Structures are given as structure tokens and as C-alpha cells.
């Protein structure tokens, strides 16, 4: 990867995820969704 790309950007995250296998990427997306749902439940209390 290009060292000049800001690692905090969404473009970097998309490029990084494009290098993963499809199944690995799906597992990561599901984990993110579960974490966000848990965070919303905590905020709602």
C-alpha cells in the first residue's frame, strides 16, 4: 500500500478490505454490525 494514504480515511479502509478474502471481509462486517447494535442498545438505556 501507498504510505502517503491517510490510514484514518474511508478510502484506506476500503482498499484494505478489498485485499481480504470475501469470507473474511463478511465476518468483519458482521462483527462491526453487532458492535454498533450493542452500542445503540447501551445508549438507549
N, C-alpha and C positions, 0 to 999 in steps of 0.2 A: 504494500500500500504506500501511497504517497505520504511522506512525513509532513508535508505542508498543510494537509487537511486537518481542520479542527475536529478533534475526536468527540467534542460535545455536540456536533451538528447532526441533524437527522440524516443528512446525506452520507455521513461516515457510517452511521448505524445501518443504513440500508445497504451500503456497499459491503459491509462486514457480514450482514445476514445473507447476502447473495452468494457468499462463498461457502455457506453451510450446506449440508445435505438437506433435502426437503423435509425429511422426518425430524431432524434435529431442530430445524427452524420452527416447525409446527409445535414441537414440545416447548420451545422457548416462548412462543406466542401464547400458548395456553397458560404457562406459568405466570406470564405478565398479566393476563386477563384475571386469573384467580387472585393475584396480589392486589390488583386495582379494585376488584369487587370487595375484598376483605377491608380495604382502606375505606371504601364508601360505607360499608356497614358500620364501621367504628365511628365514622363522622356522623352517621345518622342517629347514633345513640345519644 
